[in-house]
């Protein structure tokens, strides 16, 4: 091939593109030799030695794959169509699949991928190795070196990219199912008497249709059609809930306090109800009792640093006294609700990114009574006098209200801001008991009730009651991006 044209192509390629070309050529050029490549001209010389630049076909595949179709015109030598034989070398489907993942991975997802791999329990990739990787291609090469990745071993890669982006995961799945082909073109140059063809846009993915009759290529400028396949679940509407266990459900039950706050009789009943329903929903239960404010913060921070790679969701339930925007530790010091949710944002807990994080708070959120009525001595009603006479408030300075700012949070509050919530000293709190009843009802139903429908019914049932001659109105706040359906396992 004309060295002048190769030199012109070399001048147009950046260092990252040269690195990508080297990655794609690992199957045809010794990898140690590729490590010495400084620019595209070095690579072209090595491809020449292998006889891969004779007709321009292999180089055209490379340029199409890295989306530099604008350089293909430089390869045209005359009006003759280059010959393609059975010996023509094609790019590896496997390498092209990895390159497409690299090309479509955001900086944020790259950081998450690096975090996930550096925390693997098998210890095959340590933090030092991962930190030396500057691009996803570097990570893939390191995974291959340690035996975590090959064209026949893709389970680790698939499990990681599933946590990042479903389209990236689909790219791997389609390769594993043999449905995806590399961006391979045989450079059919136009003859001088052929009608002109429209210029093709830069290509990202080439997909062979199941019928095998023709190849359809879609540009980045248009949405790629979704390929229907029975083994690919619909990820657009529902959160995936397919791990066993589903995740952790942590209950912080602050029942006893130092001096100023009353013991929360009945809180053990709430703990019991939560443990029963969430264990049946497939969650591993963790219970902490009578934690100080500092201990509460330590526990959630510790929890946020673990890997949730093999879990679908996180549930945290806090049972305590409270004020607006906060709950109390057993030492009667406040913990802001925002400080309980903040450790689990996608930046701080990347293995929870895209997964639902549910917080249920049983605590007063102010000193007011629903409706603004002045408290009256309790007057038991005939049908529930004993229950009414044993109701208490989980009340405890008025602070800023908090709502999780990142995606995929749900914050279920026992009451709206500024008001008290009620708890029966023998039977448990109004809100938690109704929440568990409705979760149980939904889990056994044949209907696909999402969590917001469940909480709407909780709102309705709790708001019907009269508690110490007052009302209670729960309040869910959420940034969920999909429907969450909880069923018994």
C-alpha positions as CSV (number, residue, x, y, z in Angstrom):
1,X,0.0,0.0,0.0
2,X,1.1,3.5,-0.8
3,X,3.3,4.7,2.2
4,X,2.3,8.4,1.5
5,X,-1.4,7.6,2.0
6,X,-0.6,5.6,5.2
7,X,1.4,8.6,6.5
8,X,-1.5,10.9,5.8
9,X,-3.8,8.6,7.8
10,X,-1.3,8.5,10.6
11,X,-1.3,12.3,10.8
12,X,-5.1,12.2,11.3
13,X,-5.2,9.7,14.1
14,X,-4.9,10.7,17.8
15,X,-3.0,8.7,20.4
16,X,-6.2,7.2,21.8
17,X,-7.3,6.0,18.4
18,X,-3.9,4.4,17.8
19,X,-4.3,2.6,21.2
20,X,-7.7,1.4,20.0
21,X,-6.2,0.1,16.7
22,X,-3.5,-1.8,18.6
23,X,-6.2,-3.3,20.9
24,X,-8.1,-4.5,17.8
25,X,-5.0,-6.0,16.2
26,X,-4.0,-8.2,19.2
27,X,-5.1,-11.3,17.4
28,X,-2.8,-10.7,14.4
29,X,0.2,-8.9,15.9
30,X,2.2,-10.2,18.9
31,X,1.1,-8.3,22.0
32,X,4.6,-7.5,23.1
33,X,5.3,-6.0,19.7
34,X,2.2,-3.9,20.1
35,X,3.4,-2.5,23.4
36,X,6.3,-0.8,21.5
37,X,4.0,0.9,19.0
38,X,4.3,4.7,19.3
39,X,2.1,5.9,16.4
40,X,0.0,4.5,13.6
41,X,3.0,4.3,11.2
42,X,4.6,1.8,13.6
43,X,1.4,-0.3,13.6
44,X,1.1,-0.1,9.8
45,X,4.7,-1.5,9.4
46,X,3.8,-4.5,11.6
47,X,0.6,-5.1,9.7
48,X,2.6,-4.9,6.4
49,X,4.9,-7.6,7.8
50,X,1.9,-9.8,8.2
51,X,0.6,-9.2,4.7
52,X,-2.5,-7.4,6.0
53,X,-2.2,-4.2,4.0
54,X,-2.1,-5.6,0.5
55,X,-5.6,-4.6,-0.6
56,X,-6.7,-2.2,2.1
57,X,-9.6,-4.4,3.3
58,X,-8.2,-5.1,6.8
59,X,-7.3,-1.5,7.4
60,X,-10.7,-0.4,6.2
61,X,-12.3,-2.7,8.9
62,X,-10.1,-1.0,11.5
63,X,-11.0,2.5,10.5
64,X,-14.7,1.6,10.3
65,X,-14.6,0.1,13.8
66,X,-13.1,3.1,15.4
67,X,-15.6,5.3,13.5
68,X,-13.1,7.0,11.2
69,X,-14.9,6.3,8.0
70,X,-13.8,9.8,6.8
71,X,-10.3,8.4,6.3
72,X,-11.5,5.5,4.0
73,X,-11.2,7.7,0.9
74,X,-7.5,7.9,1.3
75,X,-7.3,4.2,0.7
76,X,-8.7,4.3,-2.8
77,X,-6.0,3.6,-5.3
78,X,-7.8,3.2,-8.6
79,X,-11.2,2.4,-10.1
80,X,-10.8,-1.4,-9.7
81,X,-12.7,-3.2,-7.0
82,X,-10.3,-4.9,-4.5
83,X,-10.5,-8.6,-4.5
84,X,-11.7,-10.5,-1.4
85,X,-10.6,-14.1,-1.0
86,X,-11.3,-16.8,1.6
87,X,-7.9,-15.9,3.1
88,X,-9.0,-12.3,3.8
89,X,-8.5,-11.5,7.5
90,X,-11.4,-10.2,9.5
91,X,-11.3,-8.5,12.8
92,X,-12.2,-10.6,15.8
93,X,-15.9,-10.4,16.8
94,X,-14.7,-10.5,20.4
95,X,-12.3,-7.6,20.2
96,X,-14.8,-5.5,18.3
97,X,-17.4,-6.2,21.0
98,X,-15.0,-5.1,23.7
99,X,-14.2,-1.9,21.7
100,X,-17.9,-1.1,21.3
101,X,-18.3,-1.3,25.1
102,X,-15.2,0.9,25.5
103,X,-16.6,3.4,23.0
104,X,-20.0,3.6,24.7
105,X,-18.9,3.7,28.3
106,X,-19.2,7.0,30.1
107,X,-16.5,8.3,32.4
108,X,-18.8,7.7,35.4
109,X,-19.4,4.1,34.4
110,X,-15.7,3.6,33.9
111,X,-15.1,4.8,37.4
112,X,-17.8,2.4,38.7
113,X,-16.4,-0.5,36.7
114,X,-12.9,0.1,38.2
115,X,-14.4,0.3,41.7
116,X,-16.3,-3.0,41.2
117,X,-13.4,-4.9,39.9
118,X,-10.9,-3.6,42.5
119,X,-13.2,-4.9,45.2
120,X,-13.5,-8.5,44.0
121,X,-13.3,-11.1,46.7
122,X,-11.0,-13.4,44.7
123,X,-8.3,-10.7,44.8
124,X,-7.2,-11.2,41.2
125,X,-7.3,-7.5,40.5
126,X,-5.9,-5.3,43.2
127,X,-6.4,-1.5,43.5
128,X,-2.9,-0.7,42.2
129,X,-3.6,-2.7,39.0
130,X,-6.9,-1.0,38.4
131,X,-5.6,2.5,39.1
132,X,-2.9,2.1,36.4
133,X,-5.7,1.6,33.8
134,X,-6.6,4.8,32.0
135,X,-9.3,3.4,29.7
136,X,-11.8,0.5,29.6
137,X,-9.5,-1.1,27.0
138,X,-6.7,-1.1,29.6
139,X,-9.0,-2.7,32.1
140,X,-10.1,-5.4,29.6
141,X,-6.4,-6.2,28.9
142,X,-5.7,-6.5,32.6
143,X,-8.7,-8.8,33.1
144,X,-7.4,-11.0,30.3
145,X,-3.9,-11.1,31.8
146,X,-5.4,-12.3,35.2
147,X,-7.7,-14.8,33.6
148,X,-10.9,-13.0,34.3
149,X,-11.8,-12.4,30.6
150,X,-11.4,-14.2,27.3
151,X,-13.5,-14.8,24.2
152,X,-14.9,-17.9,26.0
153,X,-15.1,-16.4,29.5
154,X,-17.4,-13.4,29.8
155,X,-19.3,-14.0,33.0
156,X,-17.3,-11.5,35.1
157,X,-17.6,-8.8,32.4
158,X,-21.3,-9.4,32.0
159,X,-22.0,-9.2,35.7
160,X,-20.1,-5.9,36.0
161,X,-21.6,-4.1,33.0
162,X,-25.1,-5.2,34.1
163,X,-24.5,-2.9,37.1
164,X,-23.6,0.0,34.8
165,X,-25.8,0.1,31.7
166,X,-28.3,-2.4,30.2
167,X,-27.3,-1.5,26.7
168,X,-23.7,-2.4,27.5
169,X,-24.9,-5.7,29.0
170,X,-26.9,-6.4,25.9
171,X,-23.8,-6.0,23.7
172,X,-22.1,-8.7,25.7
173,X,-25.2,-11.0,25.7
174,X,-25.7,-10.7,22.0
175,X,-22.1,-11.6,21.4
176,X,-22.5,-14.6,23.7
177,X,-25.6,-15.7,21.8
178,X,-23.8,-15.3,18.5
179,X,-26.1,-12.6,17.2
180,X,-23.6,-9.8,16.9
181,X,-21.0,-9.3,14.1
182,X,-18.1,-6.8,13.9
183,X,-18.4,-3.8,11.8
184,X,-16.9,-5.5,8.7
185,X,-17.0,-4.0,5.3
186,X,-15.2,-5.3,2.2
187,X,-14.6,-1.8,0.7
188,X,-16.7,-2.1,-2.5
189,X,-15.2,0.8,-4.3
190,X,-17.5,2.5,-6.9
191,X,-16.8,1.9,-10.5
192,X,-16.8,5.0,-12.6
193,X,-20.1,4.1,-14.3
194,X,-21.9,3.1,-11.2
195,X,-24.5,5.5,-9.8
196,X,-23.2,7.4,-6.8
197,X,-24.2,5.9,-3.4
198,X,-25.0,8.0,-0.4
199,X,-22.2,8.4,2.0
200,X,-22.6,6.1,5.0
201,X,-22.5,7.7,8.5
202,X,-20.0,6.6,11.1
203,X,-21.0,3.1,12.3
204,X,-21.3,1.9,15.8
205,X,-22.9,-1.6,15.7
206,X,-23.5,-4.0,12.8
207,X,-26.2,-6.5,13.6
208,X,-27.1,-9.5,11.5
209,X,-30.9,-10.1,11.4
210,X,-32.1,-13.5,12.8
211,X,-33.2,-14.6,9.3
212,X,-29.6,-14.3,8.0
213,X,-30.7,-12.8,4.7
214,X,-29.1,-9.4,5.1
215,X,-27.1,-7.3,7.4
216,X,-28.6,-4.1,8.7
217,X,-26.4,-1.3,10.1
218,X,-27.6,1.5,12.3
219,X,-25.9,4.8,12.9
220,X,-25.4,6.6,16.1
221,X,-27.7,9.3,14.8
222,X,-30.7,7.0,14.9
223,X,-32.1,4.9,17.7
224,X,-31.0,1.3,17.4
225,X,-34.0,-1.1,17.3
226,X,-34.4,-3.3,20.4
227,X,-33.7,-7.0,19.6
228,X,-36.3,-9.2,21.1
229,X,-34.9,-12.3,22.8
230,X,-36.6,-14.4,25.4
231,X,-33.5,-14.5,27.7
232,X,-33.2,-10.7,27.8
233,X,-35.6,-9.3,30.4
234,X,-37.4,-6.0,29.9
235,X,-35.3,-3.6,31.9
236,X,-37.1,-0.4,31.0
237,X,-40.2,-0.6,33.3
238,X,-39.3,-2.7,36.3
239,X,-36.3,-3.0,38.6
240,X,-34.7,-6.4,38.3
241,X,-35.4,-8.6,41.4
242,X,-33.7,-11.9,40.6
243,X,-30.9,-12.3,43.1
244,X,-31.1,-14.6,46.1
245,X,-31.1,-13.0,48.6
246,X,-32.7,-9.9,47.1
247,X,-30.5,-7.7,49.4
248,X,-30.3,-6.5,53.0
249,X,-33.0,-5.1,55.1
250,X,-31.5,-3.3,58.1
251,X,-33.8,-2.4,61.0
252,X,-32.6,0.2,63.6
253,X,-34.9,-0.2,66.5
254,X,-34.3,2.6,69.1
255,X,-36.6,1.7,71.9
256,X,-34.8,2.8,75.1
257,X,-33.3,6.3,75.7
258,X,-31.1,7.9,78.3
259,X,-33.5,10.1,80.3
260,X,-35.5,12.8,78.5
261,X,-37.3,10.6,75.9
262,X,-39.9,8.0,76.8
263,X,-39.3,4.3,76.2
264,X,-41.0,3.3,72.9
265,X,-43.3,0.5,74.0
266,X,-44.5,-1.6,71.1
267,X,-41.5,-1.0,68.9
268,X,-40.5,-4.6,69.3
269,X,-43.8,-5.5,67.5
270,X,-42.7,-3.3,64.6
271,X,-39.3,-4.9,64.4
272,X,-41.0,-8.3,64.5
273,X,-43.4,-7.4,61.7
274,X,-40.7,-5.9,59.5
275,X,-38.4,-8.9,59.9
276,X,-41.2,-11.3,59.0
277,X,-42.4,-9.6,55.8
278,X,-39.0,-8.6,54.4
279,X,-37.4,-12.0,55.1
280,X,-40.3,-13.6,53.2
281,X,-39.6,-11.1,50.4
282,X,-36.1,-12.5,50.1
283,X,-34.1,-10.0,52.1
284,X,-31.4,-10.8,54.7
285,X,-32.4,-9.2,57.9
286,X,-29.9,-7.2,60.1
287,X,-31.2,-5.7,63.3
288,X,-29.6,-3.0,65.5
289,X,-31.1,-2.0,68.8
290,X,-30.7,1.2,70.8
291,X,-27.9,2.7,68.8
292,X,-26.5,6.1,69.7
293,X,-26.5,8.8,67.0
294,X,-22.8,8.2,66.3
295,X,-23.3,4.5,66.1
296,X,-26.2,4.9,63.7
297,X,-24.0,7.0,61.4
298,X,-21.2,4.5,61.6
299,X,-23.4,1.6,60.7
300,X,-24.9,3.2,57.6
301,X,-21.4,4.4,56.5
302,X,-20.0,0.9,57.0
303,X,-23.0,-0.6,55.1
304,X,-22.5,1.8,52.2
305,X,-18.9,0.6,51.7
306,X,-19.8,-3.1,51.1
307,X,-20.4,-4.5,47.6
308,X,-24.0,-4.8,46.5
309,X,-23.0,-6.4,43.2
310,X,-24.9,-9.6,43.9
311,X,-28.0,-7.9,45.4
312,X,-31.0,-6.1,43.9
313,X,-32.1,-3.6,46.5
314,X,-31.4,-2.1,50.0
315,X,-34.0,-1.5,52.7
316,X,-33.3,0.5,55.8
317,X,-36.0,0.9,58.5
318,X,-35.5,3.4,61.4
319,X,-37.8,3.2,64.4
320,X,-37.2,6.0,66.9
321,X,-38.3,9.3,68.2
322,X,-37.8,12.2,65.8
323,X,-38.2,15.8,64.8
324,X,-38.5,17.5,61.4
325,X,-35.8,16.1,59.2
326,X,-34.2,14.0,61.9
327,X,-34.4,11.0,64.1
328,X,-32.9,10.4,67.6
329,X,-30.2,8.0,68.7
330,X,-30.5,6.3,72.0
331,X,-28.3,9.0,73.5
332,X,-31.0,11.5,72.5
333,X,-28.8,13.2,69.9
334,X,-30.2,13.9,66.4
335,X,-29.3,12.2,63.1
336,X,-30.4,14.0,60.0
337,X,-32.3,11.8,57.6
338,X,-30.2,13.2,54.8
339,X,-27.1,11.8,56.5
340,X,-28.7,8.4,56.5
341,X,-29.5,8.5,52.7
342,X,-26.4,10.3,51.5
343,X,-23.9,7.4,51.8
344,X,-26.0,5.4,49.3
345,X,-26.0,7.8,46.4
346,X,-24.5,6.4,43.2
347,X,-21.3,8.3,43.6
348,X,-20.7,7.0,47.1
349,X,-22.1,3.4,46.7
350,X,-21.6,2.7,43.0
351,X,-22.7,-1.0,43.3
352,X,-26.2,0.4,44.2
353,X,-26.4,2.6,41.2
354,X,-29.6,2.0,39.3
355,X,-31.0,-0.1,42.2
356,X,-33.8,0.8,44.5
357,X,-32.9,2.1,48.0
358,X,-35.9,2.1,50.4
359,X,-36.0,4.0,53.7
360,X,-38.9,3.7,56.0
361,X,-38.9,6.1,59.0
362,X,-41.2,5.6,62.0
363,X,-40.7,8.8,63.9
364,X,-42.5,12.1,64.6
365,X,-41.5,14.9,62.2
366,X,-42.6,17.9,64.4
367,X,-44.6,18.8,67.4
368,X,-47.9,19.5,65.7
369,X,-51.1,17.4,65.6
370,X,-52.6,16.7,62.3
371,X,-55.2,19.3,61.5
372,X,-53.8,21.7,64.1
373,X,-56.2,20.7,66.8
374,X,-55.3,21.4,70.5
375,X,-54.6,18.1,72.2
376,X,-57.5,16.8,74.3
377,X,-57.5,14.2,77.0
378,X,-58.0,10.8,75.3
379,X,-61.6,9.7,75.1
380,X,-61.7,6.1,74.1
381,X,-64.2,5.1,71.5
382,X,-66.5,2.1,72.3
383,X,-65.1,-0.2,69.7
384,X,-61.4,0.5,70.3
385,X,-61.1,2.1,73.7
386,X,-58.2,0.0,75.0
387,X,-56.1,0.7,71.9
388,X,-56.8,4.4,72.0
389,X,-55.9,4.7,75.6
390,X,-52.5,3.1,74.9
391,X,-51.4,5.3,72.0
392,X,-48.3,7.4,72.2
393,X,-46.4,9.9,70.1
394,X,-42.9,9.3,68.7
395,X,-42.0,13.0,69.2
396,X,-38.9,14.3,70.3
397,X,-35.9,21.8,67.4
398,X,-37.3,22.1,63.9
399,X,-34.8,21.5,61.1
400,X,-34.6,21.5,57.4
401,X,-36.5,18.7,55.7
402,X,-34.5,16.3,53.5
403,X,-35.4,14.5,50.4
404,X,-32.9,12.2,48.6
405,X,-31.5,14.1,45.6
406,X,-30.2,11.1,43.6
407,X,-32.1,8.6,41.6
408,X,-33.7,5.4,42.8
409,X,-34.5,6.4,46.4
410,X,-37.8,5.9,48.2
411,X,-38.3,7.6,51.6
412,X,-41.4,6.3,53.4
413,X,-42.3,8.7,56.2
414,X,-44.8,7.8,58.9
415,X,-46.1,11.3,58.9
416,X,-45.9,14.5,56.9
417,X,-43.6,17.2,58.1
418,X,-44.3,19.2,61.3
419,X,-46.6,16.6,62.7
420,X,-46.5,13.7,65.1
421,X,-47.0,10.0,64.4
422,X,-48.6,7.5,66.7
423,X,-47.6,4.1,68.2
424,X,-49.6,1.6,70.3
425,X,-47.5,0.6,73.3
426,X,-48.5,-3.1,72.9
427,X,-49.3,-3.5,69.2
428,X,-46.7,-1.3,67.4
429,X,-46.9,1.8,65.4
430,X,-49.8,2.7,63.2
431,X,-47.6,3.3,60.1
432,X,-45.3,0.3,60.3
433,X,-48.0,-2.2,61.1
434,X,-50.1,-1.0,58.1
435,X,-47.0,-1.0,55.9
436,X,-46.3,-4.6,56.7
437,X,-50.0,-5.6,56.2
438,X,-50.1,-4.0,52.7
439,X,-46.7,-5.4,51.7
440,X,-47.9,-8.9,52.7
441,X,-51.2,-8.4,50.8
442,X,-49.3,-7.2,47.7
443,X,-46.7,-10.0,47.9
444,X,-49.4,-12.7,47.9
445,X,-51.6,-11.0,45.2
446,X,-51.5,-12.1,41.6
447,X,-51.5,-8.4,40.6
448,X,-48.2,-6.7,39.8
449,X,-48.6,-3.9,42.4
450,X,-45.7,-1.6,42.5
451,X,-44.4,-0.1,45.8
452,X,-46.1,3.2,45.2
453,X,-49.5,1.5,44.9
454,X,-48.8,-0.2,48.1
455,X,-47.8,3.0,49.9
456,X,-50.9,4.7,48.5
457,X,-53.0,2.1,50.2
458,X,-51.0,2.6,53.4
459,X,-51.8,6.3,53.2
460,X,-55.5,5.6,52.7
461,X,-55.8,3.2,55.6
462,X,-53.8,5.2,58.1
463,X,-55.6,8.4,57.2
464,X,-58.9,6.8,58.0
465,X,-58.1,6.3,61.7
466,X,-58.4,8.6,64.7
467,X,-55.6,8.5,67.2
468,X,-56.0,10.3,70.5
469,X,-58.6,12.4,68.7
470,X,-56.2,13.3,66.0
471,X,-55.3,12.1,62.5
472,X,-52.0,10.9,60.9
473,X,-51.0,11.2,57.3
474,X,-48.0,9.2,56.0
475,X,-45.9,10.6,53.2
476,X,-43.8,8.8,50.6
477,X,-41.1,10.7,48.8
478,X,-39.3,9.1,45.9
479,X,-36.9,9.4,43.0
480,X,-37.6,5.9,41.7
481,X,-37.1,5.6,37.9
482,X,-38.8,2.2,37.4
483,X,-41.6,0.2,38.9
484,X,-40.6,-1.9,41.9
485,X,-42.7,-5.0,42.6
486,X,-42.0,-7.0,45.7
487,X,-43.2,-10.6,45.8
488,X,-42.5,-13.5,48.2
489,X,-39.7,-15.8,47.0
